[in-house]
Structures are given as C-alpha cells and as structure tokens.
C-alpha cells in the first residue's frame, strides 16, 4: 500500500481520475489538476478536504512546472475522450491529448532532473486495439486512437532518450460509479443503465453483435497502484480479458435491474472498432495485475450507485 507519497493526478475530476484520487488520498498527498471541460467537481467534492484541487489545463506548461515539483508520481489521466468527438473535431483532440501529454512529460522530466518523479504513468483510455497483445502492430481507427498511440510513443521516447521512467496503461472500456451518462459522448454502460432505469430503450449503434472487453474502474485503480509499486516499465493492457456483445450487455443490465425494455438500433458510428478483447498476460506477469471484478459484479455495483445517485 502506497503511503506518504506526493502524487499528481491530471484529469483527477474525471470518472477514472476521481476514483484513483479517492483511493489514494487517505494515505498520500494528492494533487488533482483538471480544467473541468469533461471532468466534474462533484466527482471529488466529498474528498475536497483531503486533496489539493487545481483548476487548470495540462497545456499550461508554467503551471505544470510549478505543480510537479517535489512529486513522487504523475498519473496522467487527462484526455479529451470519445472516438466520435475526435472524428468530428480532430484538431481539438490533438491539442488536448497529444500537446497536453507532451507538456506533462516535459514538466515531469524537468523535475526528475532534480531528483523527483519516480514514474510517469500515462492512461490510454478506451484504446481497444486488435490484435490484442501489446507488442503487435496497432491499427488506430480514429483520430482519438491516433492521439493515444502518439502519447504512448512519446512516453517510450522520454524513457529511452531522457531516462524518465514511464508506464502506459491501455484501458479497455472502463465502467463504474461516477461515469457521466449525460454527455452526448457518454460510454455505453451508463447510457444503457440510466435509460433502462427510466424505462427507455437502450440505443445500440450497429447490429449489437460487436464485442467489448469491459473493465470495472476499481480494477483500473488497482492497476495504477501496481504500476507505481512495480519497477516495470512499458505498455500494459488493463482489462477483464472477456468479451460480451452489446446485445447481451443490454440484456444483462435489464436482468439485473429487473426491467425489460425493447432495444433500439441506429446506424454504426464512424471510428468505432468492431471487436475488442485484451490479452492481459503481460500485466499479470510484470505488474501482478489480476482483475478482481467480473462483468456481473461490476455491473451490480455500478447499477446500485446509479440507483442511489
């Protein structure tokens, strides 16, 4: 268990970042940086007295140079998410996800030279590549995937050229409490849950036979902690390691909730991959990562949170 560390979490008011901040703030000094463009302050309001919150943008290099001093770890979770958004506006996705990542790397490198920053951990959120192994050639299908791949390459270069220790975690379709269902770019599980709870039809883009490897957010939190504790560097798939079709996902959510509604189908969305499944062998071997939540247990906890909130 990490204790008495100084940890910066960029994007820490977002869905994943806020879950990480909550798990670390009791025993460590946690600094959350978020511009609240897609993050929400309500995600961290209950821990506001246990963290330092900085409302600013990761493209502000002067701020990063100041805030990353004396830190042990940088967990870079900030990104402008959504495949669909990147297809509509690739320039803005590039600015936030590539330029922002580069500036965080530069700021982390500057402090590493002074004896700080043990690890820079980059999240590659929702980057479901096929083939699934980390060392196979990726084939990004959207501008968003390109930005995530560029961040991965930058991290490797900063490790090899400058000696900054980096870990890249490829998250596969993360879900769980505090995920926003109200954005037009919302992920599928919170949309399916909230529509079913309101007795509305879940909307499936395509035929529903496309598959996803869904990962409960607490397993993502676990992976970040393991990456900080491990000397390993490189790229690691973080997932559950099992597939489910969107049709079966909708049925399972309705079964857990106890409400059955008709599924509605719409045209496929540009940039979406057909299938997603991770090989997590490397993360198991190098980080000691093992998913603690299967899809059913994660869905039950997530649905209970949405029913309460």
GINORPE-V64259 format. One record per residue. RES is the residue in three letters. SS is DSSP state (@ for helix, = for strand, . for the rest). D_LAST is the distance of its C-alpha to the last C-alpha in Angstrom with 1 decimal. Layout:
RES,SS,D_LAST
RES,SS,D_LAST
This chain:
UNK,.,29.7
UNK,.,30.0
UNK,.,30.9
UNK,.,32.2
UNK,.,31.8
UNK,=,31.1
UNK,=,28.7
UNK,=,27.9
UNK,=,24.8
UNK,=,25.1
UNK,.,22.0
UNK,.,20.1
UNK,.,17.3
UNK,.,16.7
UNK,@,14.6
UNK,@,17.5
UNK,@,19.0
UNK,@,16.2
UNK,@,15.8
UNK,@,19.6
UNK,@,19.7
UNK,@,17.4
UNK,@,19.8
UNK,@,22.9
UNK,.,22.5
UNK,.,23.5
UNK,.,26.9
UNK,.,27.7
UNK,=,28.0
UNK,=,25.4
UNK,=,25.9
UNK,=,23.3
UNK,=,24.8
UNK,.,22.8
UNK,.,23.8
UNK,.,20.3
UNK,.,21.7
UNK,.,19.0
UNK,.,17.2
UNK,.,14.7
UNK,@,15.3
UNK,@,11.7
UNK,@,11.8
UNK,.,14.6
UNK,@,14.4
UNK,@,13.8
UNK,@,16.9
UNK,@,18.9
UNK,@,21.5
UNK,@,22.2
UNK,=,22.8
UNK,=,25.0
UNK,=,23.3
UNK,=,25.7
UNK,.,24.8
UNK,.,27.5
UNK,.,28.5
UNK,.,30.0
UNK,.,32.9
UNK,.,33.9
UNK,@,36.5
UNK,@,37.7
UNK,@,34.2
UNK,@,33.9
UNK,@,37.4
UNK,@,36.4
UNK,@,33.0
UNK,.,34.1
UNK,.,37.0
UNK,.,37.2
UNK,.,34.2
UNK,.,34.4
UNK,=,32.0
UNK,=,30.5
UNK,=,27.4
UNK,=,27.5
UNK,.,24.2
UNK,.,24.5
UNK,.,25.2
UNK,.,24.8
UNK,.,23.3
UNK,.,23.9
UNK,@,27.1
UNK,@,27.0
UNK,@,26.8
UNK,@,29.7
UNK,@,31.8
UNK,@,31.3
UNK,.,31.9
UNK,@,33.6
UNK,@,35.0
UNK,@,31.7
UNK,@,30.4
UNK,@,33.7
UNK,@,33.5
UNK,@,30.1
UNK,@,30.4
UNK,@,34.1
UNK,@,35.3
UNK,@,32.3
UNK,@,32.7
UNK,@,36.4
UNK,@,36.0
UNK,@,33.7
UNK,@,36.4
UNK,@,39.1
UNK,@,37.5
UNK,@,36.9
UNK,@,40.5
UNK,@,41.8
UNK,@,40.4
UNK,@,41.3
UNK,.,44.9
UNK,.,44.6
UNK,.,43.5
UNK,.,39.7
UNK,.,36.9
UNK,.,37.3
UNK,=,35.1
UNK,=,33.5
UNK,=,30.8
UNK,=,29.9
UNK,=,27.0
UNK,=,28.0
UNK,.,24.7
UNK,.,24.8
UNK,.,28.5
UNK,.,29.4
UNK,.,33.2
UNK,.,35.6
UNK,.,37.8
UNK,.,35.4
UNK,.,37.4
UNK,.,37.1
UNK,.,40.8
UNK,.,41.2
UNK,.,41.7
UNK,.,38.5
UNK,.,38.5
UNK,.,35.7
UNK,.,34.9
UNK,.,33.2
UNK,@,33.6
UNK,@,30.3
UNK,@,31.8
UNK,@,34.9
UNK,@,33.2
UNK,@,31.6
UNK,@,35.0
UNK,@,36.7
UNK,@,34.5
UNK,@,35.5
UNK,@,39.1
UNK,@,39.0
UNK,@,37.5
UNK,@,40.4
UNK,@,42.9
UNK,@,41.7
UNK,@,42.0
UNK,@,45.5
UNK,@,47.0
UNK,@,45.6
UNK,.,44.6
UNK,.,40.9
UNK,.,39.1
UNK,=,36.4
UNK,=,34.0
UNK,=,32.3
UNK,=,29.4
UNK,=,28.9
UNK,=,25.3
UNK,.,25.0
UNK,.,21.9
UNK,=,19.2
UNK,=,15.7
UNK,.,12.8
UNK,.,9.5
UNK,.,9.1
UNK,.,11.4
UNK,.,11.5
UNK,.,11.9
UNK,.,13.4
UNK,.,16.6
UNK,.,19.7
UNK,.,20.3
UNK,.,17.0
UNK,.,17.7
UNK,@,18.2
UNK,@,15.6
UNK,@,12.4
UNK,@,14.5
UNK,@,15.7
UNK,@,12.4
UNK,@,10.8
UNK,@,14.3
UNK,@,14.9
UNK,@,11.9
UNK,.,13.4
UNK,.,16.8
UNK,.,18.1
UNK,.,20.5
UNK,.,19.6
UNK,=,22.1
UNK,=,24.4
UNK,=,26.8
UNK,.,30.0
UNK,.,31.1
UNK,.,28.2
UNK,.,30.7
UNK,.,29.8
UNK,=,28.5
UNK,=,26.0
UNK,.,25.7
UNK,.,22.0
UNK,=,21.3
UNK,=,18.3
UNK,@,17.3
UNK,@,18.4
UNK,@,21.8
UNK,@,22.0
UNK,@,21.4
UNK,@,24.2
UNK,@,26.4
UNK,@,26.3
UNK,@,27.2
UNK,@,30.0
UNK,@,31.3
UNK,@,31.7
UNK,@,33.4
UNK,.,35.7
UNK,.,38.9
UNK,.,38.4
UNK,.,38.1
UNK,=,37.7
UNK,=,35.2
UNK,=,33.0
UNK,=,30.8
UNK,=,27.5
UNK,.,26.1
UNK,.,25.8
UNK,.,29.2
UNK,.,28.6
UNK,.,28.3
UNK,=,26.6
UNK,=,27.2
UNK,@,24.5
UNK,@,25.7
UNK,@,25.2
UNK,@,21.8
UNK,@,20.7
UNK,@,22.4
UNK,@,20.8
UNK,@,17.2
UNK,@,18.3
UNK,@,20.1
UNK,@,17.2
UNK,@,14.9
UNK,.,18.1
UNK,.,18.3
UNK,.,21.2
UNK,.,21.7
UNK,.,24.5
UNK,.,24.3
UNK,=,25.6
UNK,=,27.7
UNK,=,28.6
UNK,.,31.1
UNK,.,30.7
UNK,.,29.5
UNK,.,32.1
UNK,.,31.9
UNK,.,29.7
UNK,.,31.3
UNK,.,32.2
UNK,.,31.5
UNK,.,29.9
UNK,.,30.7
UNK,.,31.2
UNK,.,34.0
UNK,.,32.6
UNK,@,36.0
UNK,@,36.7
UNK,@,33.5
UNK,@,34.2
UNK,@,37.8
UNK,@,37.4
UNK,@,34.0
UNK,.,33.6
UNK,.,30.3
UNK,.,29.2
UNK,.,25.9
UNK,.,24.2
UNK,.,21.6
UNK,.,22.8
UNK,@,20.8
UNK,@,19.9
UNK,@,18.5
UNK,@,16.5
UNK,@,15.1
UNK,@,14.2
UNK,@,12.3
UNK,@,10.5
UNK,@,9.8
UNK,@,8.6
UNK,@,6.0
UNK,@,5.0
UNK,@,5.7
UNK,@,3.8
UNK,.,0.0
